[in-house]
């Protein structure tokens, strides 16, 4: 019994001693949880300055842009039903700064509705001595349909906006290096009770440009009114009710005067 007890205690001591050594090796071997670029994807080197000029990117396509502190950077990507998108960004500061700065990454759908993030550092603060700051935003799963009053993510175009929320005034205009990546998990629409007829894509062509022939249309003399129409305003409900009110006020004045007038004495 004593030999078995001694062996058991020795094995337990070896396991306890090897545990702390084996755990770091396992942690180092584990892959990172952040999104990775797609193999062979071309790097995007520019960004838009508004919703209308947002640069189109695809999921898994890396972005590397040189910008200035205070710029609003816009990108757009397409989302399908059943997908969960993860946006990760890194802002590097090549030069010295005078103080801490707060950066933010925001996501909007095709109707310009701000989407909530379920995970990620959406508004981190970089200290004065920090050389970079990392931002992240994990969106909710895109639904194939939703109620009109809800703000659930739907298939269509989505916009990513990266900007600085709080920065010392001397640091405005300082150069920064921005790296951004959008990843998509999930394929196909989940089993649901509806389907969106048209994706939420912003209409950037609201009207057609008229040519010179269309803009200058001939005016028919018969359509022109007489000089009396220029003097008198067009009759409408407002003029009718005003006239009726004036007549009633005059009648009420006459009746009131007749009731309150005293008869003359002979």
Residue pairs with C-beta under 8 A, 6 or more apart in sequence:
34 88
34 136
35 60
35 86
35 88
35 181
35 182
35 183
36 60
36 181
36 183
37 60
37 61
37 62
37 181
38 58
38 59
38 60
38 61
41 58
41 60
41 61
41 62
42 61
43 61
43 62
43 63
43 64
44 55
44 57
44 61
44 62
44 63
44 64
44 65
44 75
45 63
45 64
45 65
46 55
46 65
47 54
47 55
47 63
47 65
47 67
47 73
47 74
47 75
47 162
47 178
48 54
48 55
48 73
48 74
48 75
48 76
49 71
49 72
49 73
49 74
50 72
50 74
51 74
51 108
51 112
51 159
51 202
52 204
53 74
54 74
54 75
54 76
54 159
55 74
55 75
55 76
56 75
56 76
56 77
57 63
57 75
57 76
57 77
57 182
58 77
58 78
58 182
59 77
59 85
59 182
59 183
59 184
60 181
60 182
60 183
60 184
61 181
61 182
62 179
62 180
62 181
63 75
63 178
63 179
63 180
63 181
64 177
64 178
64 179
65 73
65 177
65 178
65 180
66 175
66 176
66 177
66 178
67 73
67 175
67 176
67 177
67 178
68 173
68 174
68 175
68 176
69 101
69 164
69 167
69 171
69 172
69 173
69 174
69 175
69 176
70 163
70 164
70 167
70 172
70 173
71 163
72 161
72 162
72 163
73 161
73 162
73 163
73 178
74 159
74 160
74 161
75 159
75 160
75 180
75 182
76 157
76 158
76 159
76 160
77 85
77 157
77 158
77 160
77 182
78 156
78 157
78 158
79 85
79 139
79 142
79 153
79 155
79 156
79 157
79 158
79 184
80 142
80 155
80 184
80 188
80 189
81 142
81 143
81 144
81 154
81 155
81 188
81 189
81 190
81 196
82 141
82 142
82 144
82 186
82 187
82 188
82 189
82 190
83 141
83 142
83 184
83 185
83 186
83 187
84 138
84 139
84 140
84 141
84 142
84 184
84 185
84 186
85 138
85 139
85 142
85 158
85 182
85 183
85 184
85 185
86 120
86 136
86 137
86 138
86 139
86 182
86 183
86 184
86 185
87 105
87 107
87 120
87 136
87 137
87 138
87 139
87 160
87 180
87 181
87 182
88 120
88 134
88 135
88 136
88 180
88 181
88 183
89 105
89 134
89 135
89 136
89 162
89 178
89 179
89 180
89 181
90 132
90 133
90 134
90 135
90 178
90 179
90 180
91 103
91 126
91 132
91 133
91 135
91 162
91 176
91 177
91 178
92 131
92 132
92 176
92 177
92 178
92 179
93 126
93 130
93 131
93 132
93 174
93 176
94 175
94 176
94 177
95 174
95 175
97 128
97 168
97 171
97 174
98 128
98 168
98 170
98 171
99 128
99 167
99 168
99 171
100 125
100 126
100 127
100 128
100 168
101 125
101 126
101 133
101 164
101 166
101 167
101 168
101 171
102 123
102 124
102 125
102 126
102 164
102 165
102 166
102 167
103 123
103 124
103 125
103 126
103 133
103 135
103 162
103 163
103 164
103 165
104 122
104 123
104 135
104 162
104 163
104 164
104 165
105 122
105 135
105 136
105 137
105 160
105 161
105 162
106 114
106 122
106 137
106 160
106 161
106 163
107 114
107 115
107 117
107 137
107 139
107 158
107 159
107 160
107 161
108 114
108 115
108 158
108 159
108 161
109 115
109 153
109 154
109 156
109 157
109 158
109 159
109 200
110 154
110 156
110 157
110 158
110 199
110 200
110 201
110 202
111 200
111 202
112 159
112 202
113 151
115 139
115 140
115 151
115 153
115 158
116 140
117 136
117 137
117 138
117 139
118 138
118 139
118 140
119 136
119 137
119 138
120 135
120 136
120 137
120 138
121 134
121 135
121 136
122 135
122 136
122 137
123 135
123 165
124 133
124 134
124 135
125 133
125 166
126 132
126 133
135 162
139 153
139 158
140 152
140 153
141 153
141 186
141 190
142 153
142 154
142 155
143 152
143 153
143 154
143 192
144 154
144 155
144 189
144 190
144 192
144 194
144 195
144 196
145 154
145 192
145 193
145 194
145 195
145 196
146 152
146 154
154 196
154 199
154 200
155 196
155 199
155 200
156 199
156 200
156 201
157 199
157 200
157 201
157 202
160 180
160 182
162 178
162 180
189 195
233 239
